[in-house]
Amino acid sequence: QVQLVESGGGLVQAGGSLKLSCAPSRSIAVINGMAWYRQTPGKEREWVASVVSGGATNYADSVKGRFRIYRDNARDTMYLEMKNLKPEDTAVYYCKGVYRSRTYWGQGTQVTVSS
């Protein structure tokens, strides 16, 4: 079993930046399929970005060029750097990871972007 703990959310003005962190309770080296998702009330949870253990990344078109996902193995943490934030980025952001073929989710961290 593994717990994923997100942090770093908050309130920011449009055009601002935030950096989210996701710290697993086990070594990040054994966590696969790490990704960030987000969800707003009444909508499905949507994929934002993924990173594999080798460092390759993928992004949703809506965040490409503004967000950066990466894993820091030395700190056992995954990050999502968000720049040029827009009001439509407002959501609860969730960290996802796979350990021994089971998918785990963090508790979520709120990101609010004011116009």
Secondary structure, DSSP 8 states (H G I E B T S, - for coil): ---EEEE--EEEETT--EEEEEEESS-GGG-EEEEEEEE-TTS--EEEEEE-TT--EEE-TTTTTTEEEEEETTTTEEEEEE-S--GGG-EEEEEEEEETTEEEE---EEEEEE-
